Amino acid sequence: DWKASWLVIGHETSMGDPIFIDVEEEELPVYTAPHGDGSWNPTQIAPSSGAFFAILSRLATVAKGRENPVAMEKNPISEIEKDRFLGFLGEFFTEEIPLFWTLLFETFKE
């Protein structure tokens, strides 16, 4: 089911699922999909590659000083920071923010 127009640009680190763009779509939306399920059912995580990289840039700002578990434990992400980041995501999504991004903060708590 993998389309020839899907180009992998990375992978997420908790499960190793690919992060990819569809080069046939003008805005180059960014997707992820669970691997190992026998079929590919993509979920859009950014409406364009530009939005995706803007989100990653903002995430890098949030992650500063939290680059490893020890630093994260000393400087956990506050609810205010989480809410600000999710508010920033709202600039890119007219409907619900993809679960991909909200689960990211659950990963930070572990």
N, C-alpha and C positions, 0 to 999 in steps of 0.2 A: 504493500500500500504506500510505500515511500514514493513521493512524487519527484520527478527529475528536476523540478523547479525549486525544490527546497534545498537551501544551502546552510549547512551547519556553521554557526559562528561561535559556538561555545557549548558548555554543558553546565547544568546546575550541580552543585557539589553534594547535596544530601543523597540523591538517588542516581546521579549520573545521567539524567535524562538530557537529550539534546536541546539546545536552544538554536532556533534556525529562522531564516527569513524565506519568504517566497518571492523569488526574483521575477515572477510573472506579474506580481502586483506592484503598481507604480510607487506606492508609499513604502514598500518593503516592510510590511508588518512583521512583527517578531512573534514566534510561537514556541511552545514546548509541547512535548508529548511523552507519556510514559513508554519506556522501551521494555521489551520482553513480554508484551501482552498479546503478541501474534498479529496485531494490527496497529496502525498509527492513527490516533484520534487527537489531532492538534488542538491546543487551547491558545488563543491569542493572549500574549502578555504585554504587548505594546502595539499601538496602532501604526507605528512607523519605526524605522531604525533610528531616526532622529530622536523620537520620544524615548526609545529604549536607552539610548546613550545619555540623554538628559537625566533620566531616572537613575541610571548607574552613577552619574556624576553626583547627584544629590545624595545617593546612598553612600558614596565614598566619604562625603562630608559627615554624615551621621556615624560612619564607622571609624572615623579618625579617633585615635586613642583607645580603640577597641579591637585591635587587629588580631588578638589571640584570646583564648579563654581566660587567661589570668587577667589581662587588661580589661576584658569584658566584665569579669566578676568585680573588679575594683571600680568600674565606671559603667554600670548597667544603663541601658537605654531607658529613659524616663517615658512615662505615658505622654507627656507633652511633646517630646521629640517624635514619638511614634505617631501621635495625632497630626503633627505638622507634616511628617513625611506622607502619611496617608492623604492629607489634604492636598499636598503637592501632586500626588497621583491623580486626584480628582480632576486636575487640569487636563488630563489626557484621556479620561474615560467618561463618556456621557452617561453610562449606566453603572453597573456595579464594578468595583475594582476587582481585578482577577485574584482569585484565591492564591495564586503563585506569590503575590507580594505580601498578602496578609500572613501567610504561613511563614514567610521569611522571618518575621518578628518572633514567631513561636520557636523557630530554630535558635534564635539568639538567646532565648531564655534557658536553653538546655546546657 
